[in-house]
Amino acid sequence: MFQELWSTVRALLRDAAGSLYHIVVVGLSAGIALLLPAGARHFLSFWSRVEHDKLSLIAVEVTVAILLIVCLNYFHRSMRDRALANVATGAGLVSFFPRRTRGAQRHMNRLKEEQGTGRTISVIGSSGHSTFIDQVGDLSSVLDKCLGARIMLVNPYSQEASARIQAINHPEFTLETFREEVRQSIQLLKRLKAMGKAVKLKLYSDSPLMKLVILGDYLWLQHYHADLDVKTMPEYVLQHNSKDHGLYTLYAHYFVQRWETAEIPEYDLDTDELVYRSKTGIEIRRERFEIETASLEVGDLVESLELTAEPAQLGLSRSARSETSKGEMGLLPSLGD
């Protein structure tokens, strides 16, 4: 209710600002026309006193030269800025935020809510915690209004991702923390699917390259630095244009290619299994996927269960247990998102 009221007030203010602009322009034009005769008389009177005084004449010439230089530089800078603005518009770049200020955050959140309502969200991230779970996250309020979501997160057991975790070398980014963040993101996606939303999740194993969010005709992009948190990186906002030659089309195509890659398994939110498919979409195999924060306790639990039960009773295949043990032994502090 508050959002609808605020949108109405903002639209009224925008219309009032446009009308006020035209009124100010007309008023200035009328004022200049009325002041021209009086201004001409004052200028002629001033020039009659100055033209025979050499010092005053030199001072006037220097002042005029300085004003002319300033005006020409301003005109040249305006032309250059206009050319850069045309290039940015052609590329689809509509906003650039070198850092997350309070005003920039409000602007991005408002735009994401407008574009995410009633649409399918496409996201590439790492753990997804700050994007989905955090109450002040980028998409925490948008997910409730979307129709569906296609999410790609990092597999917390991949060795490639652990290299980035080690590079960050932050005491708060631990293996247990990262696994817990991924687990919370998965639980949220499960709740969204139970609500009837078309939610799909895939887990990729390579090191994250970019944080990508696609909402309708807008795309948000941040680069994952080798040893810096993504929150400190600048954010770009791209808009789709009808000519399809902007950066929006490039990164949207990149997402589709990543999503359709057969090497990236889909996470079955109903059975907690990784589903591997062929290039034609035919299911090849499934692997059990369970995230635990205490790797040593899980290893002891599995070892004790193997003494009293068959592998089929554990609900884990031999390949799944092997992958789990490898992931638990090889990972380092977590990525964060």
BELRA-V631553 format. One record per residue. N is the residue number from 1. RES is the residue in three letters. SS is DSSP state (H for helix, E for strand, L for the rest). PHI is phi in whole degrees, 0 to 359 (NA if undefined). PSI is psi in whole degrees, -180 to 180 (none if undefined). Layout:
n | res | ss | phi | psi
N | RES | SS | PHI | PSI
N | RES | SS | PHI | PSI
This chain:
n | res | ss | phi | psi
1 | MET | L | NA | -46
2 | PHE | H | 296 | -39
3 | GLN | H | 296 | -42
4 | GLU | H | 295 | -42
5 | LEU | H | 296 | -43
6 | TRP | H | 294 | -37
7 | SER | H | 296 | -40
8 | THR | H | 295 | -45
9 | VAL | H | 297 | -41
10 | ARG | H | 295 | -38
11 | ALA | H | 294 | -40
12 | LEU | H | 295 | -42
13 | LEU | H | 296 | -38
14 | ARG | H | 295 | -43
15 | ASP | H | 295 | -41
16 | ALA | H | 296 | -37
17 | ALA | H | 295 | -40
18 | GLY | H | 296 | -43
19 | SER | H | 294 | -42
20 | LEU | H | 298 | -36
21 | TYR | H | 299 | -46
22 | HIS | H | 294 | -38
23 | ILE | H | 296 | -42
24 | VAL | H | 296 | -42
25 | VAL | H | 297 | -45
26 | VAL | H | 297 | -42
27 | GLY | H | 296 | -42
28 | LEU | H | 295 | -41
29 | SER | H | 298 | -43
30 | ALA | H | 294 | -41
31 | GLY | H | 296 | -43
32 | ILE | H | 296 | -42
33 | ALA | H | 297 | -39
34 | LEU | H | 287 | -30
35 | LEU | H | 271 | -10
36 | LEU | H | 299 | -49
37 | PRO | H | 301 | -46
38 | ALA | H | 295 | -38
39 | GLY | H | 295 | -39
40 | ALA | H | 296 | -41
41 | ARG | H | 296 | -43
42 | HIS | H | 294 | -38
43 | PHE | H | 293 | -43
44 | LEU | H | 296 | -38
45 | SER | H | 294 | -41
46 | PHE | H | 294 | -41
47 | TRP | H | 291 | -33
48 | SER | H | 295 | -28
49 | ARG | H | 275 | -28
50 | VAL | H | 270 | -31
51 | GLU | L | 297 | -22
52 | HIS | L | 259 | -1
53 | ASP | L | 254 | 111
54 | LYS | H | 296 | -43
55 | LEU | H | 297 | -44
56 | SER | H | 295 | -38
57 | LEU | H | 295 | -43
58 | ILE | H | 296 | -41
59 | ALA | H | 297 | -40
60 | VAL | H | 294 | -42
61 | GLU | H | 296 | -43
62 | VAL | H | 297 | -43
63 | THR | H | 298 | -44
64 | VAL | H | 296 | -40
65 | ALA | H | 297 | -43
66 | ILE | H | 297 | -45
67 | LEU | H | 298 | -38
68 | LEU | H | 294 | -42
69 | ILE | H | 297 | -44
70 | VAL | H | 297 | -43
71 | CYS | H | 294 | -41
72 | LEU | H | 294 | -41
73 | ASN | H | 296 | -41
74 | TYR | H | 296 | -41
75 | PHE | H | 295 | -42
76 | HIS | H | 295 | -43
77 | ARG | H | 295 | -38
78 | SER | H | 295 | -41
79 | MET | H | 296 | -40
80 | ARG | H | 293 | -43
81 | ASP | H | 296 | -37
82 | ARG | H | 295 | -40
83 | ALA | H | 296 | -43
84 | LEU | H | 295 | -38
85 | ALA | H | 296 | -38
86 | ASN | H | 294 | -38
87 | VAL | H | 296 | -45
88 | ALA | H | 297 | -40
89 | THR | H | 294 | -42
90 | GLY | H | 296 | -34
91 | ALA | H | 280 | -11
92 | GLY | L | 90 | 7
93 | LEU | E | 279 | 114
94 | VAL | E | 252 | -24
95 | SER | E | 209 | 151
96 | PHE | E | 219 | 125
97 | PHE | E | 240 | 101
98 | PRO | L | 296 | -25
99 | ARG | L | 205 | 159
100 | ARG | L | 278 | 91
101 | THR | L | 271 | 168
102 | ARG | H | 295 | -42
103 | GLY | H | 294 | -41
104 | ALA | H | 295 | -40
105 | GLN | H | 297 | -42
106 | ARG | H | 296 | -42
107 | HIS | H | 297 | -44
108 | MET | H | 292 | -42
109 | ASN | H | 296 | -40
110 | ARG | H | 296 | -43
111 | LEU | H | 293 | -38
112 | LYS | H | 292 | -38
113 | GLU | H | 294 | -39
114 | GLU | H | 294 | -40
115 | GLN | H | 276 | -22
116 | GLY | H | 271 | -13
117 | THR | L | 291 | 122
118 | GLY | L | 73 | 22
119 | ARG | L | 228 | 173
120 | THR | E | 265 | 131
121 | ILE | E | 264 | 138
122 | SER | E | 240 | 128
123 | VAL | E | 221 | 137
124 | ILE | E | 240 | 123
125 | GLY | L | 215 | -163
126 | SER | L | 253 | -85
127 | SER | L | 267 | -23
128 | GLY | L | 81 | 2
129 | HIS | H | 292 | -54
130 | SER | H | 289 | -18
131 | THR | H | 275 | -41
132 | PHE | H | 251 | -44
133 | ILE | H | 277 | -45
134 | ASP | L | 300 | 133
135 | GLN | L | 295 | -22
136 | VAL | L | 254 | 22
137 | GLY | L | 288 | 171
138 | ASP | L | 296 | -37
139 | LEU | L | 235 | 17
140 | SER | L | 299 | -35
141 | SER | L | 264 | -17
142 | VAL | L | 283 | -32
143 | LEU | L | 299 | -31
144 | ASP | L | 290 | -21
145 | LYS | L | 254 | -7
146 | CYS | L | 278 | 163
147 | LEU | L | 275 | -33
148 | GLY | E | 194 | 179
149 | ALA | E | 207 | 142
150 | ARG | E | 242 | 110
151 | ILE | E | 244 | 137
152 | MET | E | 236 | 119
153 | LEU | E | 238 | 166
154 | VAL | E | 282 | 136
155 | ASN | L | 289 | 116
156 | PRO | L | 293 | -9
157 | TYR | L | 260 | 3
158 | SER | L | 281 | 140
159 | GLN | H | 287 | -31
160 | GLU | H | 295 | -41
161 | ALA | H | 290 | -32
162 | SER | H | 294 | -26
163 | ALA | H | 297 | -40
164 | ARG | H | 292 | -39
165 | ILE | H | 301 | -43
166 | GLN | H | 292 | -35
167 | ALA | H | 293 | -37
168 | ILE | H | 297 | -43
169 | ASN | L | 52 | 51
170 | HIS | L | 252 | 136
171 | PRO | L | 297 | -25
172 | GLU | L | 276 | -18
173 | PHE | L | 268 | 79
174 | THR | L | 261 | 167
175 | LEU | H | 298 | -44
176 | GLU | H | 296 | -40
177 | THR | H | 296 | -44
178 | PHE | H | 294 | -42
179 | ARG | H | 297 | -39
180 | GLU | H | 294 | -38
181 | GLU | H | 296 | -43
182 | VAL | H | 296 | -41
183 | ARG | H | 298 | -42
184 | GLN | H | 294 | -38
185 | SER | H | 296 | -41
186 | ILE | H | 295 | -41
187 | GLN | H | 297 | -39
188 | LEU | H | 296 | -43
189 | LEU | H | 295 | -33
190 | LYS | H | 295 | -42
191 | ARG | H | 294 | -39
192 | LEU | H | 296 | -40
193 | LYS | H | 293 | -37
194 | ALA | H | 295 | -24
195 | MET | L | 280 | -3
196 | GLY | L | 100 | 7
197 | LYS | L | 275 | 145
198 | ALA | E | 279 | 91
199 | VAL | E | 248 | 131
200 | LYS | E | 229 | 143
201 | LEU | E | 230 | 137
202 | LYS | E | 231 | 148
203 | LEU | E | 242 | 117
204 | TYR | E | 260 | 155
205 | SER | L | 255 | -13
206 | ASP | L | 278 | 169
207 | SER | L | 293 | 139
208 | PRO | L | 295 | 136
209 | LEU | L | 260 | -41
210 | MET | E | 208 | 154
211 | LYS | E | 261 | 118
212 | LEU | E | 233 | 129
213 | VAL | E | 230 | 124
214 | ILE | E | 245 | 119
215 | LEU | E | 230 | 105
216 | GLY | L | 60 | -123
217 | ASP | L | 268 | 9
218 | TYR | E | 238 | 151
219 | LEU | E | 223 | 132
220 | TRP | E | 253 | 136
221 | LEU | E | 222 | 131
222 | GLN | E | 224 | 145
223 | HIS | E | 264 | 135
224 | TYR | L | 276 | 111
225 | HIS | L | 285 | 157
226 | ALA | L | 299 | -38
227 | ASP | L | 224 | 25
228 | LEU | L | 234 | 153
229 | ASP | L | 289 | 142
230 | VAL | H | 295 | -23
231 | LYS | H | 294 | -23
232 | THR | H | 272 | -5
233 | MET | L | 272 | 151
234 | PRO | L | 293 | 157
235 | GLU | E | 238 | 136
236 | TYR | E | 246 | 142
237 | VAL | E | 243 | 122
238 | LEU | E | 246 | 145
239 | GLN | E | 238 | 141
240 | HIS | L | 287 | 138
241 | ASN | L | 239 | 163
242 | SER | L | 290 | -20
243 | LYS | L | 276 | -11
244 | ASP | L | 57 | 32
245 | HIS | L | 244 | 15
246 | GLY | L | 268 | 175
247 | LEU | H | 291 | -23
248 | TYR | H | 303 | -47
249 | THR | H | 297 | -39
250 | LEU | H | 299 | -51
251 | TYR | H | 285 | -31
252 | ALA | H | 295 | -40
253 | HIS | H | 295 | -37
254 | TYR | H | 299 | -43
255 | PHE | H | 297 | -45
256 | VAL | H | 298 | -42
257 | GLN | H | 297 | -44
258 | ARG | H | 296 | -41
259 | TRP | H | 294 | -36
260 | GLU | L | 270 | 3
261 | THR | L | 293 | 128
262 | ALA | L | 291 | -24
263 | GLU | L | 288 | -18
264 | ILE | L | 266 | 115
265 | PRO | E | 282 | 154
266 | GLU | E | 268 | 142
267 | TYR | E | 267 | 118
268 | ASP | E | 281 | 109
269 | LEU | L | 289 | -14
270 | ASP | L | 272 | -37
271 | THR | L | 247 | -2
272 | ASP | L | 55 | 52
273 | GLU | E | 230 | 149
274 | LEU | E | 271 | 124
275 | VAL | E | 254 | 118
276 | TYR | E | 261 | 134
277 | ARG | E | 234 | 159
278 | SER | L | 281 | 178
279 | LYS | L | 294 | -23
280 | THR | L | 271 | 1
281 | GLY | L | 92 | 4
282 | ILE | L | 279 | 133
283 | GLU | E | 292 | 131
284 | ILE | E | 260 | -51
285 | ARG | E | 202 | 169
286 | ARG | E | 230 | 146
287 | GLU | E | 229 | 136
288 | ARG | E | 293 | 136
289 | PHE | L | 228 | 116
290 | GLU | L | 227 | 133
291 | ILE | L | 256 | 125
292 | GLU | L | 235 | 144
293 | THR | L | 277 | -31
294 | ALA | L | 258 | 94
295 | SER | H | 294 | -38
296 | LEU | H | 293 | -41
297 | GLU | H | 295 | -38
298 | VAL | H | 294 | -42
299 | GLY | H | 298 | -42
300 | ASP | H | 295 | -39
301 | LEU | H | 295 | -45
302 | VAL | H | 296 | -40
303 | GLU | H | 296 | -40
304 | SER | H | 290 | -36
305 | LEU | H | 291 | -33
306 | GLU | H | 295 | -23
307 | LEU | H | 284 | -22
308 | THR | H | 240 | -6
309 | ALA | L | 218 | 158
310 | GLU | L | 282 | 157
311 | PRO | H | 302 | -34
312 | ALA | H | 295 | -31
313 | GLN | H | 285 | -23
314 | LEU | H | 284 | -18
315 | GLY | L | 77 | 14
316 | LEU | L | 233 | 132
317 | SER | L | 280 | 165
318 | ARG | H | 298 | -39
319 | SER | H | 294 | -38
320 | ALA | H | 293 | -41
321 | ARG | H | 294 | -35
322 | SER | H | 294 | -44
323 | GLU | H | 295 | -38
324 | THR | H | 297 | -46
325 | SER | H | 294 | -36
326 | LYS | H | 294 | -43
327 | GLY | H | 294 | -36
328 | GLU | H | 289 | -29
329 | MET | H | 273 | -24
330 | GLY | H | 260 | -11
331 | LEU | L | 273 | 152
332 | LEU | L | 238 | -171
333 | PRO | L | 307 | 152
334 | SER | L | 279 | 165
335 | LEU | L | 287 | -44
336 | GLY | L | 72 | 161
337 | ASP | L | 214 | none
